[in-house]
């Protein structure tokens, strides 16, 4: 008889992702071709020619019935337990190729990584023992007998112990990572399959599938503290670090029990769809995403209100997703649909459907490459998906005005977006790039500058729009350069307005007044003067700016009182 299906968990850095996060989506199916493995290639990845977002970029052959991969950050390798070929495939995350195949016991489940000694602990469900693998040699260095039918261990970084749930003997074997020996055996309920360590209390929570309860083990004494009754056939809980609550999916009673770890009591029960599976917690929204293993939906549960806030349709028999922390997407493997649904956690909308091999189960996410590794349990391969890059950063762009009477309505069109205000500032946000702007007409007033562009380059920008009554005479302030090679771009900033040109003259239009100016630095040349002031009084003024070759020795910056730097801002001349 084949061993029961594994509780599928994604892991990185040794901690089984029981404290992870997941999300759902609505309906844009991207056409993806699944590249097949070339004959005779037993170790390499078959890579597609295009590696755009949310597409299959490679398939990697592994053993029979692969389960959720586990990452070792220290080596950069990925460990894939192959349930029916009794071995682990070791894959280099850098080269996406198999670097070793490690024989272990019968029916291995995904390993746990001991971050203190660096070893991996593989529960062999069929041979009732745990194989200890050294990541430096990728070989078995110890075999530890445990109870009957062990599942994936859970590592407790606080005490250095590993907790192995034994489904057949209804107990938990506690292994010391320091000695690789069993130091305690704790009796629990029927068919324990998963364990979770509460990082705050140090207690270990064991879901007992056949007993409809959760056993609480003290991490300090390795003894049973409490037994909490939940629904029927509980599976791996999800953990909310904000409240410290556990959300236990009950596959037999189609609900989730909310356990307060501070009191080890049930706070609430949330009704769900058929056969809820391991939830994934998303911190940004404080929500949990629960796949309905008996249907084709992911239910979104608020961790704050213990209520269902959304349900997203996905493929058939969805398993626990992997969460992409860079873009906030969840990758939901659909066991019976041979695809992965990609859900945006910010909108709870399906953004892609990606074809995989047969029988995809819980993936692992690699933040270094923003890739998702999907084990295809019925295809003896991993499907490698290129995750979406994070959205580009936005920076503030603020337009300030001077010269208008208080309460006057004015407007700016920036990058095609129009905003108006009766205050002295109009704020926008923009990604890196050069964006045009135009100042709207105000009856009786003219703006300087009235149009131009803003170069956003990794920092906020602000610029001043100086309004003057329309009947006010304006005069030109002409700056003329000599000495620069033809076509060289140079710039002048006058009264917080900057004009750049590759010609020999820069002209400002200003009313009577005194104005400070700065000449922008030019590599390989010195301007003399590089700064100063001009007085406009009923007539145009001209300023000559000679440039001479030589290394830039110093730059004089004349600052207007109360003004701010305007790096990267240019105006139409």
VONUGU-66396 format. One record per residue (C-alpha): y, z, x; residue in one letter. Coordinates in steps of 0.25 Angstrom, whole numbers, padded with zeros to 4 digits, always signed. Example, Ala and Ser with C-alpha at 12.3 -4.5 7.8 and 13.67 -1.06 7.14 Angstrom:
! VONUGU-66396
-0018+0031+0049A-0004+0029+0055S
***
This chain:
! VONUGU-66396
+0000+0000+0000X+0014-0004+0006X+0023+0008+0009X+0034+0010-0001X+0047+0003+0001X+0057+0010+0011X+0069+0017+0007X+0078+0007+0014X+0090+0012+0022X+0100+0005+0031X+0103+0013+0044X+0112+0012+0056X+0113+0022+0068X+0101+0030+0063X+0105+0036+0050X+0098+0030+0039X+0108+0024+0029X+0106+0034+0018X+0121+0037+0019X+0125+0023+0018X+0133+0015+0008X+0131+0002-0001X+0138-0007-0011X+0137-0018-0021X+0143-0032-0025X+0144-0043-0036X+0143-0058-0034X+0146-0067-0023X+0133-0073-0017X+0134-0079-0004X+0125-0091+0000X+0117-0086+0012X+0105-0093+0018X+0094-0084+0024X+0091-0089+0038X+0076-0088+0040X+0069-0083+0052X+0065-0094+0062X+0050-0095+0065X+0046-0088+0078X+0058-0080+0079X+0053-0066+0078X+0065-0058+0084X+0078-0066+0082X+0087-0067+0071X+0089-0080+0063X+0105-0081+0062X+0112-0090+0052X+0123-0099+0057X+0134-0092+0049X+0137-0077+0050X+0147-0076+0039X+0148-0063+0030X+0137-0059+0021X+0127-0069+0026X+0113-0069+0033X+0115-0071+0048X+0101-0068+0053X+0087-0064+0049X+0079-0056+0059X+0064-0055+0058X+0058-0041+0058X+0045-0035+0053X+0039-0034+0039X+0046-0027+0028X+0059-0023+0036X+0066-0011+0031X+0081-0007+0033X+0086-0008+0048X+0091+0003+0056X+0101+0002+0066X+0102+0009+0080X+0116+0009+0084X+0113+0014+0098X+0104+0001+0101X+0110-0008+0091X+0096-0011+0086X+0091-0012+0072X+0078-0006+0068X+0070-0012+0056X+0057-0005+0051X+0047-0016+0046X+0039-0008+0036X+0027-0017+0036X+0026-0022+0050X+0026-0007+0056X+0037-0010+0066X+0052-0010+0068X+0060-0022+0072X+0072-0019+0082X+0084-0028+0080X+0095-0029+0090X+0108-0029+0081X+0116-0037+0092X+0106-0048+0093X+0099-0047+0079X+0086-0049+0086X+0073-0041+0086X+0072-0033+0099X+0060-0025+0096X+0048-0022+0086X+0044-0008+0086X+0030-0005+0080X+0030+0008+0072X+0021+0015+0062X+0017+0009+0048X+0028+0006+0038X+0040+0010+0045X+0053+0013+0038X+0067+0011+0044X+0070+0021+0056X+0079+0032+0057X+0088+0033+0070X+0089+0046+0077X+0103+0045+0083X+0101+0057+0093X+0089+0051+0100X+0090+0036+0096X+0076+0035+0091X+0072+0028+0078X+0062+0035+0068X+0053+0026+0060X+0046+0032+0048X+0032+0024+0047X+0029+0026+0032X+0014+0021+0034X+0010+0029+0046X+0017+0042+0043X+0025+0043+0056X+0038+0040+0062X+0040+0031+0074X+0051+0034+0084X+0057+0022+0090X+0066+0022+0103X+0077+0012+0102X+0078+0011+0117X+0064+0006+0118X+0062+0001+0103X+0048+0008+0104X+0041+0020+0097X+0043+0033+0105X+0036+0042+0095X+0028+0043+0082X+0030+0055+0073X+0020+0058+0062X+0027+0062+0049X+0023+0063+0034X+0017+0053+0025X+0025+0040+0022X+0038+0043+0030X+0051+0035+0027X+0063+0033+0035X+0068+0046+0042X+0082+0051+0041X+0089+0056+0054X+0097+0069+0054X+0107+0068+0065X+0111+0082+0063X+0097+0088+0067X+0091+0076+0074X+0079+0076+0064X+0073+0064+0056X+0068+0066+0042X+0056+0058+0038X+0053+0058+0023X+0038+0056+0021X+0036+0050+0007X+0021+0053+0007X+0020+0067+0011X+0033+0072+0004X+0040+0078+0016X+0050+0075+0027X+0046+0075+0041X+0058+0080+0050X+0057+0074+0064X+0065+0079+0076X+0072+0067+0083X+0072+0076+0096X+0057+0078+0097X+0052+0067+0087X+0043+0077+0080X+0042+0082+0066X+0049+0095+0065X+0048+0098+0050X+0041+0092+0037X+0049+0095+0025X+0042+0094+0011X+0050+0086+0001X+0048+0079-0012X+0038+0067-0015X+0040+0054-0008X+0052+0057+0001X+0058+0043+0006X+0072+0045+0011X+0080+0056+0018X+0095+0058+0020X+0103+0067+0029X+0116+0073+0023X+0125+0073+0035X+0133+0085+0029X+0123+0095+0026X+0112+0090+0035X+0102+0090+0024X+0091+0079+0022X+0089+0073+0008X+0075+0067+0005X+0073+0059-0008X+0060+0061-0013X+0056+0049-0021X+0044+0055-0029X+0050+0068-0031X+0063+0065-0038X+0071+0074-0028X+0078+0075-0015X+0074+0085-0004X+0085+0092+0004X+0080+0095+0018X+0089+0104+0027X+0092+0097+0040X+0094+0110+0048X+0080+0116+0044X+0072+0104+0039X+0068+0112+0027X+0069+0108+0012X+0082+0113+0006X+0082+0108-0008X+0076+0098-0018X+0085+0090-0027X+0080+0084-0039X+0085+0069-0042X+0080+0057-0050X+0067+0050-0049X+0063+0043-0036X+0075+0046-0027X+0078+0037-0015X+0087+0038-0003X+0101+0045-0007X+0114+0040-0004X+0124+0049+0003X+0139+0051-0001X+0146+0057+0012X+0159+0060+0004X+0152+0070-0006X+0139+0072+0002X+0131+0068-0011X+0118+0061-0011X+0115+0050-0021X+0100+0049-0023X+0095+0036-0030X+0083+0039-0039X+0075+0026-0041X+0066+0032-0052X+0077+0037-0061X+0088+0027-0058X+0099+0036-0054X+0106+0043-0042X+0106+0058-0040X+0118+0063-0033X+0115+0075-0024X+0126+0085-0019X+0121+0088-0004X+0129+0101-0005X+0121+0107-0016X+0109+0098-0016X+0110+0096-0031X+0112+0084-0040X+0126+0081-0044X+0124+0068-0053X+0114+0057-0057X+0119+0043-0057X+0111+0033-0066X+0108+0020-0059X+0100+0007-0061X+0085+0005-0057X+0080+0011-0045X+0092+0015-0037X+0091+0015-0022X+0098+0021-0010X+0113+0021-0012X+0123+0017-0002X+0136+0025-0001X+0150+0018+0002X+0160+0027+0007X+0172+0018+0004X+0170+0019-0011X+0161+0032-0012X+0151+0024-0019X+0136+0023-0018X+0128+0010-0020X+0115+0011-0026X+0105-0001-0026X+0096-0002-0038X+0083-0005-0032X+0077-0008-0046X+0087-0018-0050X+0098-0027-0044X+0111-0018-0043X+0118-0009-0034X+0125+0003-0042X+0138+0009-0036X+0139+0024-0038X+0151+0032-0036X+0148+0044-0026X+0160+0051-0032X+0157+0050-0047X+0142+0048-0047X+0144+0036-0056X+0140+0021-0056X+0152+0013-0053X+0146-0001-0051X+0133-0009-0051X+0132-0022-0043X+0121-0032-0045X+0114-0036-0033X+0100-0042-0030X+0086-0037-0035X+0081-0023-0029X+0093-0019-0021X+0091-0010-0009X+0100-0001-0002X+0112-0009+0004X+0118-0009+0018X+0133-0006+0018X+0143-0014+0027X+0153-0004+0031X+0162-0015+0037X+0164-0022+0024X+0159-0012+0013X+0148-0022+0008X+0134-0017+0004X+0122-0026+0007X+0112-0024-0004X+0098-0029-0001X+0091-0034-0013X+0076-0033-0011X+0071-0043-0022X+0082-0053-0021X+0082-0056-0006X+0096-0054-0004X+0108-0044-0001X+0119-0041-0010X+0132-0038-0003X+0141-0029-0011X+0156-0025-0008X+0157-0010-0009X+0172-0012-0011X+0170-0020-0024X+0156-0017-0028X+0154-0032-0029X+0143-0041-0023X+0149-0050-0012X+0137-0057-0007X+0122-0060-0009X+0114-0063+0004X+0100-0069+0004X+0091-0061+0013X+0076-0061+0016X+0066-0055+0006X+0066-0041+0002X+0080-0036+0009X+0081-0021+0010X+0092-0011+0015X+0100-0018+0026X+0107-0012+0038X+0121-0015+0042X+0126-0017+0056X+0141-0013+0057X+0141-0019+0071X+0138-0033+0067X+0142-0031+0052X+0128-0037+0049X+0118-0032+0038X+0103-0032+0042X+0094-0034+0029X+0079-0031+0030X+0071-0041+0022X+0059-0033+0019X+0051-0045+0014X+0055-0055+0025X+0053-0047+0038X+0067-0050+0042X+0081-0044+0042X+0092-0052+0036X+0105-0051+0044X+0118-0052+0036X+0132-0053+0041X+0141-0043+0034X+0155-0046+0030X+0166-0042+0040X+0175-0031+0035X+0188-0035+0028X+0200-0038+0037X+0209-0027+0039X+0222-0027+0031X+0236-0022+0037X+0249-0019+0030X+0260-0029+0029X+0273-0023+0024X+0286-0030+0021X+0299-0021+0021X+0312-0025+0015X+0326-0021+0019X+0339-0025+0012X+0335-0025-0003X+0341-0015-0013X+0331-0004-0016X+0322-0008-0028X+0323-0023-0025X+0310-0031-0028X+0306-0040-0016X+0293-0047-0013X+0285-0052-0002X+0274-0063-0002X+0264-0059+0009X+0251-0068+0012X+0252-0073-0002X+0254-0059-0009X+0267-0056-0016X+0271-0041-0017X+0285-0036-0021X+0292-0022-0021X+0304-0015-0024X+0302-0006-0012X+0305-0010+0003X+0291-0013+0007X+0280-0023+0002X+0266-0020+0008X+0255-0030+0010X+0242-0030+0018X+0236-0041+0026X+0225-0044+0035X+0227-0050+0049X+0234-0063+0049X+0247-0070+0047X+0253-0069+0033X+0265-0075+0027X+0276-0068+0019X+0288-0072+0010X+0298-0062+0005X+0302-0065-0010X+0316-0068-0014X+0325-0056-0018X+0337-0061-0026X+0350-0059-0018X+0342-0056-0005X+0336-0064+0006X+0325-0058+0015X+0323-0060+0030X+0313-0064+0033X+0309-0070+0020X+0295-0076+0025X+0286-0076+0037X+0272-0071+0041X+0266-0058+0045X+0255-0058+0056X+0246-0046+0053X+0237-0042+0065X+0230-0029+0064X+0242-0021+0060X+0252-0018+0049X+0265-0026+0048X+0278-0024+0042X+0291-0032+0041X+0305-0031+0036X+0311-0041+0025X+0326-0040+0027X+0334-0043+0014X+0348-0047+0014X+0357-0051+0002X+0357-0066+0000X+0372-0068+0002X+0371-0061+0016X+0373-0072+0026X+0362-0073+0037X+0364-0079+0051X+0354-0084+0061X+0349-0076+0073X+0344-0087+0082X+0335-0083+0094X+0332-0094+0104X+0322-0093+0115X+0321-0100+0128X+0311-0100+0139X+0298-0100+0131X+0288-0112+0131X+0290-0121+0120X+0281-0117+0108X+0281-0102+0112X+0281-0093+0100X+0292-0081+0101X+0298-0072+0092X+0310-0063+0088X+0311-0051+0079X+0324-0049+0073X+0327-0038+0063X+0312-0035+0061X+0310-0050+0058X+0301-0058+0068X+0302-0073+0070X+0292-0081+0079X+0293-0095+0083X+0288-0105+0094X+0302-0112+0094X+0314-0108+0102X+0322-0102+0091X+0321-0090+0081X+0331-0089+0070X+0333-0076+0061X+0342-0076+0049X+0349-0063+0047X+0362-0057+0041X+0373-0050+0049X+0368-0038+0057X+0362-0033+0070X+0348-0037+0073X+0338-0033+0084X+0328-0043+0089X+0316-0043+0098X+0310-0056+0105X+0295-0056+0104X+0287-0055+0118X+0282-0068+0123X+0270-0068+0133X+0275-0073+0146X+0290-0073+0143X+0301-0063+0142X+0313-0064+0132X+0327-0060+0136X+0332-0053+0128X+0319-0049+0121X+0326-0040+0111X+0340-0037+0107X+0350-0038+0095X+0358-0048+0088X+0371-0046+0079X+0373-0056+0067X+0387-0057+0062X+0390-0068+0053X+0384-0079+0062X+0371-0083+0069X+0367-0077+0082X+0359-0083+0093X+0350-0076+0103X+0344-0083+0115X+0330-0077+0120X+0326-0083+0134X+0312-0081+0138X+0308-0081+0153X+0293-0082+0158X+0287-0069+0163X+0278-0058+0159X+0283-0049+0148X+0289-0037+0154X+0295-0030+0143X+0299-0032+0128X+0311-0025+0122X+0309-0022+0108X+0321-0019+0099X+0318-0011+0087X+0326-0010+0074X+0327+0005+0070X+0316+0007+0059X+0310-0006+0061X+0295-0008+0064X+0287-0018+0073X+0284-0031+0066X+0273-0037+0075X+0267-0050+0071X+0277-0053+0060X+0284-0067+0060X+0294-0073+0051X+0297-0088+0047X+0309-0093+0055X
***
